[in-house]
Amino acid sequence: MRPTNPATSPAQYDAVGERYLQFKRSHNPLPEQHTVRRLLGNVSGADVLDLACGYGHYTRLVKQLGAKTAVGVDISAEMVALARRIEQDEPTGAAYHVHDVASMPVLGTFQAATAVWLFNYADSPDQLASMFTALHANLLPGGRLVAITIGPDYDPSGPSWEPYGLRVVDAAPGFRHTELAMDILSTPPTRLRYRRWDRDVYEEAATSAGLAAPVWHPAEIPADAIARKGEAYWQPYRANPFLAAFDTYRPRT
Ligand SMILES: C[S@@+](CC[C@H](N)C(=O)[O-])C[C@H]1O[C@@H](n2cnc3c(N)ncnc32)[C@H](O)[C@@H]1O
């Protein structure tokens, strides 16, 4: 079994499922969701895999957008239990499994996958590569991944993300990454630990697994979010991108 690094352990979510849900519902997730939807495009009739599905936000969303099947995978039994409870209350047809993405089995042949805040929990470049390898085995040739992760250009001492519900508690530079302790500003605040991996670590890990080199995209802030909060509110969001997106795909040959 893969040793777990307490610094980034996904078990941290077993304790915080409900608080994470509260945070996500109370702090504006609009640019994140808008960016995922824009990059994902039309999923109507597609089989979609949602990696690190948490309580199923994106699993349910892709099903509601017309996916034929939507399968969520998360390492946290607590998060998956919460996702299943939400599905039971308001059924969409989404299905959930508890697995570490780095060692998940083949769950189907998917045309598309999402991974929103997964790769920042990898505790080594090898684990990142294992996640991409397991994804490759689940994607059809030509199948795409859309991911949200901590932007490689994010500077923990740069403009603050507190207006968006995140406070830096500690930042320690490491080899090809920065280790971050951050509070998500739920009530009470919830301490989480992440890794901000350098861009070339993602590229090496994806290509070593047989995927195309990731293409990076800044978050897109939708017009209604700008209208509601004003341009100045979003300035730090753009200037110091904690959130960045990339996409990649499984080549056809
Ligand atoms: C910040 S939450 C995001 C959940 C969901 N994608 C969303 O945006 O609402 C991160 C999730 O990643 C999961 N996670 C972390 N490491 C994982 C791994 N190796 N395999 C599967 N899930 C993992 C955690 O359990 C947690 O539910």
The ligand as an ORCA input file, in Angstrom:
! r2SCAN-3c Opt
* xyz 0 1
  C     -11.443     20.095     -2.313
  S     -12.301     18.586     -2.439
  C     -13.020     18.764     -4.050
  C     -14.243     17.937     -4.265
  C     -14.967     18.196     -5.606
  N     -14.118     17.898     -6.755
  C     -15.479     19.612     -5.667
  O     -14.879     20.445     -6.349
  O     -16.477     19.900     -4.999
  C     -10.974     17.469     -2.733
  C     -11.367     16.009     -2.745
  O     -10.254     15.236     -3.196
  C     -10.326     13.982     -2.583
  N      -9.030     13.317     -2.772
  C      -7.817     13.698     -2.325
  N      -6.866     12.823     -2.708
  C      -7.492     11.862     -3.428
  C      -7.061     10.680     -4.101
  N      -5.772     10.313     -4.079
  N      -7.978      9.930     -4.745
  C      -9.299     10.274     -4.728
  N      -9.770     11.388     -4.115
  C      -8.885     12.160     -3.477
  C     -10.681     14.347     -1.148
  O     -11.177     13.245     -0.417
  C     -11.725     15.440     -1.381
  O     -13.039     14.921     -1.427
*
